[in-house]
């Protein structure tokens, strides 16, 4: 007993120590499990990128440029489709062209949904509703997509010829004035921003702004770009790491609220202007007037705002981003050869350049310019990771099941530059890849999906027809009017990744550069400008 008496406390101590160790292991295991838990459990049969960290998952490794890092992982791990962890959210990333097509088109009903994110949906969109591109798939989204489809579909284009005429005329007119007959170097992006924004403001509200430096125009662009930055994962860790939302003085939430208020202010001002015009019978045909006047409409006020917001935000950065970068490539020494060939092809179709100006509003029939439009879309993938999708139902994927609710990310930049699909020069800007002959230029017959920049399938870009017409008309008129030459001091960056100054933004913002615009035929240019001025003088006065 004495020995028992002696050893008893000691054996309690050993057991106690064991219990403490077990307790610590259990707590550590619990903490580890909690910190690596995701909304969807690890998907069997889909490769997972190794070395995810607790809490943040792969967020830090992804850095700012998700598209480039994911492309590197695809090549390094030899899996085009893999899973990653964005904090507490599991996502499947698709990289090569064929797999992106298979996911977006082959599984289109299963990937028709969009995820909801804390900052964008919960804070920024709490007043004007979600844009179509960020709406989960439900009846309201269906109605909004239908209304946008009517405004942006092919049959509607005819009604927009006067608008295309006026806006492209204003671009060429102001460039002619500001470049002082081709002697000054200019940054063309502001002119193209006004072009895109005026187009969508006219469609939505029947309102346009004549000055490139108009206060409201600059406010819409500034707020829109800042919101686009707030939509990316690398700018918004709080979307994926919920604890960050509760930090005192949460700077992201405050910034989001302030941007939301600024956006509400100009959107309400625009709608008030339309109401006023309706009262005075001076309203122009546009989405909001049509809906405001139609009491039978099935759309709510928030849905009307959301449609207008979708069109404005859908076009104001994508069009100038693509067009500015394309002009950058055309202005280089190699690009000037493409410009000259395009000019020859335009003249082959329209020996009289005035006809090129008017016909460009109606048909896209100059093969060389069509080839430039396609190459601009492919090469400068302005929405590098497209817009995120969410599995609406379970997705069968090569023997595995991607569960309903999983975030699906399409790496459009990687697919658009895949050597196996586009050939060894995939990383070069070359419009002639879309031509089967150059003299005379003849397009390769279309065989379905050409590139991934507009997405594909049932949630593809609603604005792709109008986008293509906007790019085509502007290019025809600019190429007819000027030889575009890059500045040697401030040349364009034509690298398909590095041309973008904010890699974390949802839509690329090209780095600034300057070009000289040398009139090709000054007398013809004057004549075309005078005719366009006469034709458009009453449009949207
Ligand atoms: C070069 C120009 C453009 C590019 C590269 C572009 C790109 C995209 C992409 C990648 C998507 C997501 C597609 C997907 O998930 O599969 C999208 C959606 C959308 N785009 Fe565009 N876009 C452009 C111009 C426009 C314009 C001019 C408008 C409207 C005036 C517009 C309106 C929309 C809308 C409403 C959606 C949402 C579709 C939905 O979620 O159902 N886009 N766009």
Boltz pocket constraint, residues with backbone or C-beta under 6 A from the ligand:
constraints:
  - pocket:
      binder: B
      contacts: [[A, 104], [A, 132], [A, 133], [A, 134], [A, 135], [A, 145], [A, 148], [A, 152], [A, 200], [A, 310], [A, 311], [A, 312], [A, 314], [A, 315], [A, 318], [A, 319], [A, 322], [A, 382], [A, 383], [A, 386], [A, 387], [A, 388], [A, 452], [A, 453], [A, 454], [A, 455], [A, 456], [A, 457], [A, 458], [A, 459], [A, 460], [A, 461], [A, 462], [A, 463], [A, 464], [A, 466], [A, 467]]
      max_distance: 6.0
